[in-house]
Amino acid sequence: YASRFGVRGEAELTPAMSTVYGIEWQVNADGDGTDLGQRNRFVGLKHQEFGTLKLGRLDTYLKLAQGRIDLFNDTKADISDANHGAAAIFAGETRAANVIDYQSPKIAEAITIGLQLIPGEETGAAAEYNGLADGISSSVTYDKDSLFLSLSYDKEVAGNLGLTASPVGRRDTLRLAGAFKLSDLTLGAMYQVSEPVDPAAGAADEETAYLLSLAYKIDAVTLKAQYSAAENDGGTTTIERTRFALGADYAITSKTKVYGYYTGYEQDGGNESNLLALGLETNF
């Protein structure tokens, strides 16, 4: 599940500047669906003092703000995964095309600023999105020692809300995320508010979501627990969703692990889903 491969690298131009590049594909290893799918891909310039500029298809800074807080990222318990009757908890897990991306160098060895401009390329009912910054994704992140904090904001970024069944075009989304490591224990939390720029008739005006996670490391074993919930407000239909997950990873080596987890999902109205998974992951 979520298998992928790709290449990425850096080539020096001057002692202070280099080119950077990367391209990645998702592989449907079980043979279902299209064999290869697009993931992140970019080319850019990196300067030691002024930061990095990239052009390509990239995860938004709102999506990246989850850091390592979503302990079940890229599994069926992912905060944005829809499977076996379940649906997304968080909106904004977007990989955007045609991105102009700037990331600052690390400030005071802890703070990083990110900004993405997403041209609309004349999309929309009346081709009204034709500027350089029709969508904007931004973040400020603090990451040092045992503390991770991130504040991110998407303005008019194309995509669906998490709870709304029909597409609603562009969203404004604010996300606050944080994690704290205390010896072998790591605690994480995330809170988000998302709303459509031009809501469809009967669509919700606003969605709120939150997540709490806990990981505890015992030698080669990491025990994990996570709970997330979301609700909308202002639409003709109120929706509330929850998802929990319990799991464990066993690190065979630094690059290979065996993992297992159990996840349960529930939506008001009786829609429920439960899933048990066992897997092997290796990185190269």
Order of alpha helices (4+ residues) and beta strands (2+ residues): beta-beta-beta-beta-alpha-beta-beta-beta-beta-beta-beta-beta-beta-beta-beta-beta
